[in-house]
Amino acid sequence: MSSGHNSSGNLAMAIALLFAGALYIYFSSRSVSDPISDFQNYVDSLRRIAYPVDELEAVLDMAATRNNKTVIIAMVNKAYVKEVGGGRTMLDLFLESFWEGEGTLPLLDHLVVVAADQTAYDRCRFKRLHCYKMETEGIDLEGEKVYMSKDFIEMMWRRTRLLLDVLSRGYHLIFTDTDVLWLRSPLSRLSNNENLDMQISVDSNNGTGGHLINTGFYHVRSNNKTISLFQKWYEMRLEWTDMKEQDVLKKLLDSGFFDQLGLNVGFLNTTEFSGFCQDSPDLGVVTTVHANCCRHISAKVSDLTLVIGDWKRYKASRVNSKWSPHVECGRSWSDAHYIPRL
């Protein structure tokens, strides 16, 4: 009996020594300027070891900013990672904008790329990004989904459901379409007003009070109001089966549902958050450029490549000039023989 007690006592002492040693190594390697924060990080790391989390939580935790748990989320499928003209992919252009942008490169550490199929997931992993493969439950979301097709609408709703999950986990998010070029960091612009629960891009600045919202770029704080909004928004797909999620959100906005929730929303002007529907007139302040008002991927890649060229010339000269015309996107609406990319 005594030998059993001694064995148990020795084991307990060994565990205590290991724990103390781990604490010593951890804190000796950290800055002592904020011991409380360091200890909390250490406790969090122990909790993750003791209670394994699912794949989405693990990816979000790695990507989130440490000061306020914000993640940047983009979604791709096979069509967005396959080469178009000139050997470029939509994902390549998207990532290149972070490289060429001002103050944008560090933001890649906080980017989560959601893949709708295995090809997109493999490409994301190859580029060493934070990647998550979305569950599609037998729905084929692999090929190009042309604007307003049945598969396009389905993919948008799957995206909305995933973003609801992210908000429900307590993460603030910036959602960005992959056809949005990031030329300057929007973080300070989006974070300055903490009273706004949601900030969303628009197709055009409308002085009459109406807002042509665009769900290709928006910032949402995680709270009870925004979670309730996303829950209602996702539920509405059953009622408005032939409408894309952007139009349903517009209906909720116009119906006063935002006001019922007490939700404060801001609309991002096109001078800073530009798009092909309405170009920013000032390259000196433009933050993002969205290939909206464009029907298919080939046209988007062609015209966004010109935008990258315009931006490089501006950086070299600091002279404001007009954007190159969005010729291919203009033609995309009359291209009746276009075959979606598989």
Backbone hydrogen bonds, N-H to C=O, Kabsch-Sander energy under -0.5 kcal/mol:
donor,donor_aa,acceptor,acceptor_aa,energy
5,H,1,M,-2.2
6,N,2,S,-2.5
7,S,3,S,-2.1
8,S,4,G,-2.4
9,G,5,H,-2.6
10,N,6,N,-2.7
11,L,7,S,-2.3
12,A,8,S,-2.5
13,M,9,G,-2.2
14,A,10,N,-2.3
15,I,11,L,-2.5
16,A,12,A,-2.3
17,L,13,M,-2.5
18,L,14,A,-2.4
19,F,15,I,-2.5
20,A,16,A,-2.5
21,G,17,L,-2.6
22,A,18,L,-2.5
23,L,19,F,-2.3
24,Y,20,A,-2.4
25,I,21,G,-2.7
26,Y,22,A,-2.6
27,F,23,L,-2.7
28,S,24,Y,-2.4
29,S,25,I,-1.1
29,S,26,Y,-0.5
30,R,27,F,-0.9
34,D,31,S,-0.5
38,D,34,D,-2.3
39,F,35,P,-2.5
40,Q,36,I,-2.2
41,N,37,S,-2.3
42,Y,38,D,-2.1
43,V,39,F,-2.6
44,D,40,Q,-2.5
45,S,41,N,-2.0
46,L,42,Y,-2.1
47,R,43,V,-2.3
48,R,44,D,-2.1
49,I,45,S,-1.5
50,A,46,L,-2.6
51,Y,47,R,-2.7
58,A,54,D,-2.2
59,V,55,E,-2.2
60,L,56,L,-2.7
61,D,57,E,-2.6
62,M,58,A,-1.7
63,A,59,V,-1.9
64,A,60,L,-2.3
65,T,70,T,-2.1
69,K,65,T,-1.7
71,V,172,H,-2.1
72,I,110,H,-2.9
73,I,174,I,-2.8
74,A,112,V,-2.3
76,V,114,V,-2.8
79,A,142,E,-1.2
80,Y,77,N,-1.5
81,V,77,N,-0.7
81,V,78,K,-1.2
82,K,78,K,-0.6
84,V,88,R,-3.7
87,G,84,V,-1.1
88,R,85,G,-1.1
91,L,80,Y,-2.4
93,L,89,T,-2.0
94,F,90,M,-2.3
95,L,91,L,-2.5
96,E,92,D,-2.5
97,S,93,L,-1.8
98,F,94,F,-0.9
99,W,95,L,-1.4
100,E,96,E,-2.6
101,G,97,S,-2.1
102,E,183,L,-2.9
103,G,101,G,-0.7
107,L,104,T,-1.3
108,L,105,L,-1.7
109,D,106,P,-1.4
110,H,107,L,-1.8
111,L,108,L,-1.2
112,V,72,I,-3.4
113,V,111,L,-0.5
113,V,130,H,-3.1
114,V,74,A,-3.5
114,V,112,V,-0.7
115,A,113,V,-0.6
115,A,132,Y,-3.1
116,A,76,V,-2.4
121,Y,117,D,-1.9
122,D,118,Q,-2.8
123,R,119,T,-2.2
124,C,120,A,-2.2
125,R,121,Y,-2.5
126,F,122,D,-2.2
127,K,123,R,-1.5
128,R,125,R,-1.6
129,L,124,C,-1.6
130,H,111,L,-0.8
131,C,129,L,-0.7
132,Y,113,V,-2.2
134,M,115,A,-2.6
134,M,132,Y,-0.7
139,I,136,T,-2.2
141,L,139,I,-0.9
144,E,341,R,-4.2
146,V,144,E,-0.8
147,Y,295,R,-1.1
149,S,146,V,-2.5
153,I,149,S,-2.3
154,E,150,K,-2.1
155,M,151,D,-2.4
156,M,152,F,-2.0
157,W,153,I,-1.7
158,R,154,E,-2.2
159,R,155,M,-2.0
160,T,156,M,-1.9
161,R,157,W,-2.3
162,L,158,R,-2.0
163,L,159,R,-2.3
164,L,160,T,-2.0
165,D,161,R,-1.7
166,V,162,L,-2.0
167,L,163,L,-2.4
168,S,164,L,-2.3
169,R,165,D,-1.0
169,R,166,V,-0.7
170,G,167,L,-2.0
171,Y,166,V,-1.6
172,H,69,K,-2.3
173,L,220,V,-2.5
174,I,71,V,-2.4
175,F,173,L,-0.5
175,F,218,Y,-2.6
176,T,73,I,-2.6
177,D,216,G,-3.2
180,V,177,D,-1.1
181,L,179,D,-0.5
181,L,289,V,-3.2
183,L,181,L,-0.8
183,L,287,T,-2.5
184,R,287,T,-1.8
185,S,102,E,-1.4
190,L,186,P,-2.5
191,S,187,L,-2.2
192,N,188,S,-1.3
194,E,192,N,-0.9
196,L,193,N,-1.3
197,D,195,N,-0.5
197,D,264,N,-2.0
198,M,264,N,-1.7
199,Q,219,H,-2.7
200,I,266,G,-2.4
201,S,214,N,-0.6
201,S,217,F,-2.3
202,V,268,L,-0.7
203,D,212,L,-3.0
206,N,204,S,-0.7
207,G,205,N,-0.6
209,G,206,N,-1.0
212,L,204,S,-0.5
213,I,211,H,-1.7
214,N,201,S,-2.7
217,F,214,N,-1.0
218,Y,175,F,-2.0
219,H,199,Q,-3.1
220,V,173,L,-2.9
221,R,197,D,-2.7
223,N,221,R,-0.8
227,I,223,N,-2.4
228,S,224,N,-2.0
229,L,225,K,-2.0
230,F,226,T,-2.5
231,Q,227,I,-2.2
232,K,228,S,-2.3
233,W,229,L,-3.0
234,Y,230,F,-2.5
235,E,231,Q,-2.1
236,M,232,K,-1.8
237,R,234,Y,-1.3
238,L,235,E,-1.6
239,E,236,M,-0.9
240,W,236,M,-2.5
241,T,239,E,-0.6
243,M,240,W,-1.4
247,D,244,K,-0.6
248,V,244,K,-1.5
249,L,245,E,-2.4
250,K,246,Q,-1.9
251,K,247,D,-1.8
252,L,248,V,-2.1
253,L,249,L,-2.3
254,D,250,K,-2.7
255,S,251,K,-2.0
256,G,253,L,-1.0
257,F,252,L,-1.8
258,F,252,L,-0.7
260,Q,256,G,-2.0
261,L,257,F,-1.7
262,G,258,F,-0.6
262,G,259,D,-0.8
263,L,258,F,-2.6
265,V,263,L,-0.6
266,G,198,M,-2.8
268,L,200,I,-2.7
268,L,266,G,-0.5
269,N,267,F,-0.5
272,E,269,N,-0.8
273,F,269,N,-2.7
274,S,272,E,-0.8
274,S,288,T,-2.1
275,G,278,Q,-1.1
276,F,290,H,-2.1
285,V,282,D,-1.4
286,V,282,D,-1.2
287,T,272,E,-4.2
288,T,272,E,-1.6
289,V,181,L,-1.9
290,H,274,S,-1.7
291,A,179,D,-2.3
292,N,290,H,-1.8
300,K,296,H,-1.8
301,V,297,I,-2.9
302,S,298,S,-2.0
303,D,299,A,-2.4
304,L,300,K,-2.8
305,T,301,V,-1.8
306,L,302,S,-1.1
307,V,303,D,-1.4
308,I,304,L,-2.2
309,G,305,T,-1.7
310,D,306,L,-2.6
311,W,307,V,-2.6
312,K,308,I,-2.2
313,R,309,G,-2.1
314,Y,310,D,-2.0
315,K,311,W,-2.6
316,A,312,K,-1.7
317,S,313,R,-1.7
318,R,314,Y,-4.0
320,N,318,R,-0.5
327,V,325,P,-1.6
330,G,326,H,-1.9
331,R,327,V,-2.1
332,S,328,E,-1.4
333,W,329,C,-0.6
333,W,330,G,-0.7
334,S,331,R,-1.6
335,D,332,S,-0.7
336,A,334,S,-1.6
338,Y,335,D,-1.2
